[in-house]
Amino acid sequence: MCYDRLMSGTLARAAARGAAWNFFAVLAERGFGFLVLGVLLRHVPVAAVGVVAIGSAISDLVRMLAAGGAGEQVQAAPDDRQVAAGAFWSQMVMSLGFVLVLLAVAPEVARVYAAPVLAPVLQILALNIFLAAFAVVPACRLAAQFRFRALGLMALGSTVAGGLVALPLAAAGHGVAALLGQRVAGVVFYSAAACVVARWTPPGLPSRAVLRESFRFSWPLMQAAVVDYISLTGYVMVVGLRMSAAEVGLFRIAQRLVEVLQEVAYAPARKILLPVFVAVRGEPERRFAAVAGLLDALSVLICFASAVCGAAARPIVLLMFGPHWAAAAPVFQVLTITAPVAAMYGVINPLLTAAGRTRMVSVFALGNVVTILAAAWFAAPFGLKALAWALAARGALTMALFVPAMRMGLGRQVRPLLHLLVLPAAAMVLARLAAGWALDCLPGLSLGAQFLVAVASAAGVFIAVLIVFAPARMSAMAGRLRLVLASDIPEERRFI
């Protein structure tokens, strides 16, 4: 099948331009964010990081439940003001209700975790749930218009604002306050910027019928958003019940590094998938071509990032955060193995949403999260490394869930798409083995030299494997990129 022909034109160029802006914006945002984090973690105790990590996981889970589905409604019908009003007010009602509940139960949650400081942490973070409700609709309107440059600059500004608040507090010895101030300041900036850039103000309260329809649309996506969050980050709540706060802090830093790895590698497609799939949902051949082209690029990029970061895990952690975080390095190294799973799962959710199979989004997401929670619950008491390996093994097993999900979204066999994952995954394994061998052959290197050797070895082997075993595939991928970036995009709304 000629993916180039099916995906050429204005839609492909708009998608590629959006992907490029996403990629560079995330690089800038995460780069600055990790500079801030590196400074913070040299001043903040490990146990404090663990407590704030648990509080953040709980508050973010509530926020995801309140906002789930609102963004998808806006992107699926970007010009319908009634839909936007229903999306905003439905999530606002949910947000206010959950904020009140969280404020009330915070002391009891702190008792369960045997961490008294967790109560005020949860009460402060509850503010973010309310503030974030003002960002979802305007940000998703910008995404539906492919205004990813604005979204990227907003995210970068949010990170800078959080850093400017956190760093002075950390330097003064207020570790927990620094971590909390960083999160609140970032949300305030992003919500305000989204409203200003999109020229959006909260709409009036819509009719009951509009609200009912909004809740009906959102309910399965709310469930999916919650379980997706638990599968990515939120399961640290379960880990916190089975480990000490210090161990949770170490695990959370390794987990955070994996999240950023996936965000950077997945950034080119993260915000364009749903608009692209919505644009081609009435054309089965173009839809299949879009999924194939995106999964092809994603699998290569994510596996490359995993190969490099996994190979250089120890120098990355020690250079960024200092020697007292060394125990997080092997956990980070193991968790990066789940990269191919991230490539698959990143495509499935927007594919099913664009196809109108929102209920199945929640079903498959629930299956994914149940296995993660089971692995975390049973493996955590055996230590950080056991937990990391259990989560990695679980990721490989749940690939079986993704095949029927993708088949439902496309309405056809997906074996050709699965074949796209094989070579990048094999190249990832070989690259990591080669980097480990190179480091073993060069003992006594400084941390900086270890980093350079690991990155160069892993990157070189990964690229060599792809060029040797799939030269036509690599050439076609490069050709598609040149094609879609070659011409200017017409008016922003003419991508369909």
BAKOLKOL-691505 format. One record per residue (C-alpha): residue number from 1; residue in one letter; x, y, z. Coordinates in Angstrom, 3 decimals. Example, Ala and Ser with C-alpha at 12.3 -4.5 7.8 and 13.67 -1.06 7.14 Angstrom:
1 A 12.300 -4.500 7.800
2 S 13.670 -1.060 7.140
***
This chain:
1 M 0.000 0.000 0.000
2 C 1.295 3.466 -0.845
3 Y 1.187 5.321 2.461
4 D 2.897 8.311 0.859
5 R 0.069 8.828 -1.613
6 L -2.708 8.313 0.919
7 M -1.184 10.599 3.525
8 S 0.090 13.320 1.217
9 G -1.521 16.724 0.941
10 T -2.546 19.422 3.313
11 L -3.609 17.105 6.165
12 A -0.245 15.373 6.218
13 R 1.647 18.669 6.114
14 A -0.478 20.084 8.925
15 A 0.097 16.949 10.980
16 A 3.839 17.017 10.375
17 R 4.157 20.714 11.188
18 G 2.183 20.147 14.363
19 A 4.370 17.162 15.207
20 A 7.528 19.212 14.712
21 W 6.280 21.991 16.989
22 N 5.214 19.430 19.602
23 F 8.635 17.816 19.502
24 F 10.686 20.981 19.892
25 A 8.311 22.461 22.454
26 V 8.454 19.338 24.602
27 L 12.245 19.226 24.287
28 A 12.515 22.820 25.478
29 E 9.948 22.384 28.240
30 R 11.352 19.115 29.549
31 G 14.916 20.328 29.220
32 F 14.280 23.356 31.403
33 G 12.016 21.333 33.675
34 F 14.751 18.827 34.385
35 L 17.266 21.544 35.079
36 V 14.869 22.813 37.733
37 L 14.186 19.307 39.009
38 G 17.891 18.541 39.204
39 V 18.460 21.567 41.420
40 L 15.401 20.830 43.562
41 L 16.324 17.214 44.224
42 R 19.733 18.212 45.521
43 H 17.971 20.180 48.275
44 V 14.804 18.145 48.914
45 P 14.901 14.961 51.051
46 V 14.015 11.701 49.330
47 A 11.125 11.025 51.732
48 A 9.621 14.470 51.021
49 V 9.609 13.657 47.321
50 G 7.776 10.435 48.137
51 V 5.068 12.181 50.156
52 V 4.468 14.839 47.500
53 A 4.462 12.127 44.840
54 I 1.633 10.314 46.608
55 G -0.321 13.549 47.088
56 S 0.194 14.540 43.464
57 A -0.922 11.135 42.240
58 I -4.154 11.358 44.235
59 S -4.968 14.944 43.216
60 D -4.073 14.341 39.567
61 L -6.261 11.251 39.544
62 V -9.190 13.344 40.747
63 R -8.393 16.034 38.173
64 M -8.307 13.475 35.375
65 L -11.675 12.100 36.474
66 A -13.201 15.579 36.507
67 A -11.814 16.637 33.115
68 G -11.980 13.304 31.279
69 G -13.821 13.593 27.969
70 A -14.062 17.395 27.883
71 G -11.106 17.818 25.560
72 E -12.226 15.038 23.236
73 Q -15.672 16.649 22.919
74 V -14.158 19.947 21.836
75 Q -11.753 18.375 19.341
76 A -14.458 16.160 17.848
77 A -16.745 19.181 17.279
78 P -14.431 22.237 17.314
79 D -16.979 24.712 15.890
80 D -19.960 23.812 18.069
81 R -20.347 26.378 20.858
82 Q -22.973 24.314 22.652
83 V -20.617 21.344 22.806
84 A -17.849 23.566 24.191
85 A -20.206 25.008 26.820
86 G -21.369 21.549 27.848
87 A -17.792 20.307 28.043
88 F -16.698 23.216 30.242
89 W -19.606 23.159 32.664
90 S -19.735 19.399 33.021
91 Q -16.081 19.304 34.051
92 M -16.539 22.378 36.265
93 V -19.368 20.704 38.179
94 M -17.294 17.570 38.577
95 S -14.223 19.564 39.619
96 L -15.983 21.511 42.351
97 G -17.572 18.369 43.730
98 F -14.299 16.467 43.819
99 V -12.445 19.402 45.383
100 L -14.885 19.426 48.303
101 V -14.558 15.672 48.729
102 L -10.753 15.802 48.638
103 L -10.624 18.597 51.212
104 A -12.827 16.546 53.527
105 V -11.030 13.209 53.232
106 A -7.436 14.516 53.217
107 P -6.825 13.829 56.957
108 E -8.117 10.268 56.638
109 V -5.960 9.610 53.571
110 A -2.936 10.880 55.456
111 R -3.734 8.460 58.277
112 V -3.916 5.507 55.851
113 Y -0.460 6.354 54.511
114 A 0.894 7.094 58.015
115 A 2.119 10.479 56.766
116 P 0.504 13.445 58.599
117 V 2.060 16.008 56.224
118 L 0.092 14.413 53.388
119 A -3.143 16.089 54.579
120 P -2.088 19.709 53.916
121 V -0.343 18.570 50.723
122 L -3.633 17.184 49.381
123 Q -5.584 20.262 50.462
124 I -3.202 22.589 48.631
125 L -3.133 20.440 45.507
126 A -6.941 20.424 45.439
127 L -6.651 24.005 44.173
128 N -5.093 22.699 40.967
129 I -8.192 20.649 40.182
130 F -10.321 23.794 40.076
131 L -7.760 25.917 38.208
132 A -7.111 23.274 35.552
133 A -10.790 23.280 34.576
134 F -10.253 26.648 32.885
135 A -7.516 25.292 30.586
136 V -9.052 22.202 28.999
137 V -11.521 23.730 26.537
138 P -9.348 26.599 25.215
139 A -6.277 24.351 24.930
140 C -8.218 21.736 22.989
141 R -9.632 24.394 20.682
142 L -6.078 25.439 19.893
143 A -5.156 21.802 19.218
144 A -8.145 21.352 16.899
145 Q -6.857 24.364 14.937
146 F -3.340 22.847 14.814
147 R -1.936 25.820 16.754
148 F 0.756 23.733 18.363
149 R 3.318 26.508 18.457
150 A 1.117 28.411 20.875
151 L 0.488 25.297 22.953
152 G 4.200 24.566 23.121
153 L 5.070 28.081 24.239
154 M 2.329 27.948 26.868
155 A 3.706 24.692 28.261
156 L 7.220 26.111 28.338
157 G 5.992 29.239 30.127
158 S 4.196 27.059 32.668
159 T 7.412 25.175 33.410
160 V 9.389 28.398 33.749
161 A 6.792 29.882 36.101
162 G 6.875 26.784 38.285
163 G 10.663 26.862 38.418
164 L 10.790 30.522 39.374
165 V 8.547 29.810 42.362
166 A 10.162 26.518 43.409
167 L 13.865 27.309 43.295
168 P 13.930 30.083 45.939
169 L 11.826 27.951 48.285
170 A 14.142 24.955 47.841
171 A 17.233 27.080 48.430
172 A 15.674 28.299 51.684
173 G 15.162 24.718 52.843
174 H 11.408 24.474 52.256
175 G 11.429 21.243 50.238
176 V 7.757 20.283 50.347
177 A 6.645 23.889 49.806
178 A 8.966 24.132 46.799
179 L 7.459 21.063 45.140
180 L 3.910 22.249 45.831
181 G 4.603 25.822 44.692
182 Q 6.044 24.531 41.438
183 R 2.860 22.625 40.605
184 V 0.406 25.369 41.567
185 A 2.314 28.126 39.740
186 G 2.523 26.018 36.589
187 V -1.209 25.353 36.508
188 V -2.057 29.010 37.147
189 F 0.150 30.167 34.281
190 Y -1.087 27.552 31.797
191 S -4.775 28.111 32.535
192 A -4.461 31.883 32.206
193 A -2.362 31.641 29.038
194 A -4.782 29.181 27.410
195 C -7.723 31.514 27.950
196 V -5.814 34.537 26.628
197 V -4.272 32.876 23.564
198 A -7.528 31.198 22.526
199 R -9.481 34.406 23.278
200 W -11.833 32.272 25.310
201 T -14.004 33.163 28.268
202 P -16.172 30.730 30.221
203 P -19.534 30.405 28.453
204 G -22.898 30.722 30.081
205 L -24.524 27.708 31.673
206 P -26.105 25.609 28.877
207 S -29.420 23.795 29.018
208 R -29.900 20.608 30.989
209 A -30.153 18.660 27.747
210 V -26.711 19.866 26.652
211 L -25.218 18.993 30.039
212 R -26.799 15.529 29.957
213 E -25.387 14.900 26.493
214 S -21.990 16.138 27.612
215 F -21.958 13.780 30.591
216 R -23.154 10.915 28.384
217 F -20.299 11.492 25.947
218 S -17.729 12.035 28.672
219 W -18.542 9.223 31.061
220 P -16.663 6.405 29.282
221 L -13.783 8.778 28.490
222 M -13.640 9.875 32.129
223 Q -13.182 6.248 33.098
224 A -10.537 5.805 30.413
225 A -8.696 8.968 31.479
226 V -8.560 7.780 35.067
227 V -7.312 4.299 34.278
228 D -4.830 5.695 31.746
229 Y -3.438 7.985 34.407
230 I -3.196 5.157 36.908
231 S -1.394 3.005 34.353
232 L 1.151 5.742 33.625
233 T 1.672 7.444 36.994
234 G -1.129 6.934 39.473
235 Y -0.174 3.420 40.506
236 V 2.427 5.080 42.728
237 M -0.505 5.366 45.175
238 V -0.484 1.578 45.506
239 V 3.301 1.532 45.752
240 G 3.028 4.026 48.619
241 L 0.877 1.577 50.563
242 R 3.520 -1.150 50.237
243 M 6.798 0.803 50.562
244 S 8.323 3.515 52.702
245 A 8.120 7.178 51.672
246 A 11.832 7.175 50.804
247 E 11.414 4.163 48.504
248 V 8.403 5.830 46.905
249 G 10.547 8.899 46.270
250 L 13.214 6.821 44.522
251 F 10.628 4.960 42.495
252 R 8.829 8.157 41.548
253 I 12.004 9.720 40.126
254 A 12.655 6.626 37.994
255 Q 9.021 6.619 36.943
256 R 9.182 10.324 36.114
257 L 12.221 9.814 33.912
258 V 10.348 7.133 31.973
259 E 7.334 9.423 31.610
260 V 9.520 12.175 30.157
261 L 11.221 9.701 27.839
262 Q 7.816 8.665 26.505
263 E 6.578 12.251 26.330
264 V 9.592 13.398 24.305
265 A 9.499 10.391 21.982
266 Y 5.697 10.489 21.700
267 A 5.538 14.295 21.445
268 P 5.526 14.457 17.634
269 A 2.183 12.652 17.572
270 R 0.683 13.219 21.024
271 K -1.601 16.119 20.120
272 I -2.167 15.467 16.423
273 L -3.507 11.915 16.598
274 L -7.123 12.670 17.442
275 P -7.515 15.568 14.947
276 V -5.910 13.456 12.197
277 F -8.055 10.378 12.903
278 V -11.198 12.520 13.064
279 A -10.303 14.049 9.686
280 V -9.995 10.617 7.987
281 R -12.576 8.601 9.921
282 G -14.884 8.371 6.898
283 E -12.140 7.015 4.623
284 P -10.996 3.528 5.709
285 E -7.939 3.360 3.447
286 R -6.623 6.750 4.503
287 R -7.330 5.902 8.135
288 F -5.283 2.712 7.871
289 A -2.502 4.597 6.105
290 A -2.497 7.271 8.803
291 V -2.209 4.686 11.585
292 A 0.507 2.771 9.722
293 G 2.590 5.861 9.030
294 L 2.287 7.202 12.567
295 L 2.946 3.853 14.237
296 D 5.932 3.297 11.976
297 A 7.531 6.573 13.039
298 L 6.503 6.239 16.690
299 S 7.904 2.741 17.098
300 V 11.291 3.799 15.740
301 L 11.472 6.998 17.774
302 I 10.302 5.513 21.075
303 C 12.520 2.448 20.805
304 F 15.507 4.652 19.950
305 A 14.870 6.846 22.984
306 S 14.495 3.770 25.174
307 A 17.720 2.240 23.851
308 V 19.743 5.378 24.544
309 C 18.223 6.254 27.927
310 G 18.259 2.674 29.164
311 A 21.927 2.303 28.208
312 A 22.885 5.549 29.970
313 A 20.513 5.229 32.940
314 R 23.144 5.335 35.689
315 P 25.083 8.410 34.494
316 I 21.820 10.194 33.680
317 V 20.481 9.787 37.230
318 L 23.757 10.545 38.999
319 L 24.642 13.559 36.850
320 M 21.193 15.083 37.170
321 F 20.247 14.390 40.769
322 G 23.364 13.412 42.696
323 P 24.669 10.212 44.310
324 H 21.894 9.917 46.916
325 W 19.503 9.059 44.062
326 A 21.672 6.199 42.723
327 A 19.114 3.538 43.690
328 A 16.683 5.026 41.150
329 A 19.018 4.273 38.214
330 P 18.440 0.499 37.845
331 V 14.695 1.027 38.232
332 F 14.735 3.583 35.426
333 Q 16.835 1.252 33.278
334 V 14.353 -1.613 33.589
335 L 11.212 0.484 33.120
336 T 12.441 1.827 29.762
337 I 11.930 -1.653 28.297
338 T 8.193 -0.948 28.067
339 A 8.689 1.500 25.175
340 P 6.997 -0.572 22.416
341 V 3.908 -0.884 24.611
342 A 3.760 2.911 24.843
343 A 3.908 3.182 21.039
344 M 0.943 0.881 20.611
345 Y -1.161 2.279 23.404
346 G -0.547 5.865 22.341
347 V -2.330 5.189 19.057
348 I -5.238 3.077 20.314
349 N -7.066 5.593 22.513
350 P -7.493 8.375 19.889
351 L -8.193 5.781 17.185
352 L -11.148 4.304 19.091
353 T -12.346 7.770 20.135
354 A -12.396 9.012 16.526
355 A -14.298 5.876 15.528
356 G -16.949 6.582 18.169
357 R -16.017 3.499 20.238
358 T -15.613 5.448 23.453
359 R -17.004 2.659 25.609
360 M -14.342 0.296 24.320
361 V -11.712 2.909 25.193
362 S -12.645 2.497 28.837
363 V -12.866 -1.308 28.618
364 F -9.368 -1.750 27.211
365 A -7.919 0.916 29.467
366 L -9.417 -0.862 32.488
367 G -7.780 -4.138 31.483
368 N -4.456 -2.352 31.151
369 V -4.619 -0.692 34.556
370 V -5.817 -3.752 36.460
371 T -2.689 -5.649 35.435
372 I -0.472 -2.714 36.463
373 L -2.069 -2.423 39.890
374 A -1.753 -6.167 40.440
375 A 1.928 -6.119 39.500
376 A 2.585 -3.107 41.765
377 W 0.701 -4.551 44.726
378 F 2.343 -7.967 44.718
379 A 5.878 -6.953 43.665
380 A 6.420 -3.775 45.744
381 P 7.138 -5.564 49.056
382 F 10.105 -7.337 47.394
383 G 11.963 -4.114 46.606
384 L 12.426 -1.557 43.849
385 K 14.132 -3.841 41.330
386 A 11.518 -6.563 41.717
387 L 8.796 -3.972 41.202
388 A 10.461 -2.639 38.054
389 W 10.845 -6.101 36.501
390 A 7.264 -7.028 37.356
391 L 5.980 -3.893 35.615
392 A 8.160 -4.537 32.571
393 A 6.932 -8.132 32.275
394 R 3.351 -6.980 32.639
395 G 3.825 -4.525 29.785
396 A 4.905 -7.290 27.441
397 L 1.921 -9.460 28.372
398 T -0.682 -6.727 27.866
399 M 0.306 -6.278 24.238
400 A -2.327 -8.973 23.681
401 L -5.007 -6.470 24.747
402 F -3.999 -3.964 22.087
403 V -4.519 -6.189 19.055
404 P -8.342 -6.460 19.320
405 A -8.538 -2.781 20.270
406 M -6.722 -1.692 17.125
407 R -8.756 -4.108 15.010
408 M -11.963 -2.479 16.296
409 G -10.694 0.998 15.521
410 L -9.673 0.096 11.958
411 G -12.263 -2.536 11.102
412 R -9.650 -4.830 9.540
413 Q -6.719 -7.109 10.309
414 V -3.760 -5.369 11.929
415 R -0.959 -7.899 11.474
416 P 0.972 -5.579 9.110
417 L 0.936 -2.923 11.837
418 L 2.270 -5.333 14.455
419 H 5.157 -6.205 12.157
420 L 6.226 -2.565 12.318
421 L 7.163 -3.023 15.994
422 V 9.423 -6.048 15.613
423 L 12.580 -4.526 14.140
424 P 12.692 -1.392 16.356
425 A 12.205 -3.564 19.462
426 A 15.015 -5.904 18.373
427 A 17.269 -2.942 17.600
428 M 16.530 -1.532 21.061
429 V 17.635 -4.763 22.767
430 L 20.807 -5.077 20.683
431 A 21.699 -1.429 21.252
432 R 21.416 -1.749 25.031
433 L 23.490 -4.930 25.062
434 A 26.174 -3.267 22.944
435 A 26.310 -0.228 25.237
436 G 26.621 -2.450 28.311
437 W 29.476 -4.354 26.695
438 A 31.245 -1.088 25.773
439 L 31.041 0.176 29.356
440 D 32.335 -3.131 30.701
441 C 35.327 -2.867 28.385
442 L 36.132 0.655 29.619
443 P 36.156 0.579 33.437
444 G 37.087 3.613 35.497
445 L 35.452 6.218 33.266
446 S 34.037 9.394 34.758
447 L 30.249 9.802 34.802
448 G 30.399 12.192 31.860
449 A 32.508 9.753 29.841
450 Q 30.173 6.886 30.758
451 F 27.252 8.916 29.475
452 L 28.951 9.676 26.158
453 V 30.104 6.084 25.602
454 A 26.676 4.627 26.443
455 V 24.777 7.084 24.251
456 A 27.158 6.760 21.297
457 S 27.211 2.954 21.457
458 A 23.448 2.542 21.803
459 A 22.593 5.126 19.157
460 G 25.131 3.779 16.687
461 V 24.018 0.161 17.000
462 F 20.315 1.050 16.859
463 I 20.704 3.106 13.679
464 A 22.994 0.503 12.106
465 V 20.481 -2.301 12.699
466 L 17.669 -0.349 11.055
467 I 19.773 0.673 8.073
468 V 21.107 -2.852 7.496
469 F 17.825 -4.748 7.907
470 A 15.274 -2.166 6.686
471 P 16.951 0.318 4.326
472 A 13.811 0.772 2.225
473 R 11.702 1.441 5.319
474 M 14.109 4.062 6.599
475 S 14.342 5.680 3.191
476 A 10.549 5.789 2.863
477 M 10.197 7.299 6.342
478 A 12.717 10.012 5.504
479 G 10.976 10.633 2.186
480 R 7.589 11.069 3.853
481 L 9.075 13.530 6.305
482 R 10.631 15.586 3.510
483 L 7.362 15.495 1.554
484 V 5.117 16.746 4.321
485 L 7.538 19.423 5.477
486 A 8.374 20.703 2.000
487 S 5.379 22.952 1.344
488 D 3.694 25.675 3.314
489 I 0.385 24.947 4.940
490 P -2.588 27.015 3.769
491 E -4.979 28.501 6.268
492 E -5.033 26.635 9.555
493 R -8.550 25.331 9.224
494 R -8.071 23.934 5.701
495 F -6.317 20.757 6.764
496 I -9.399 18.577 6.383
***
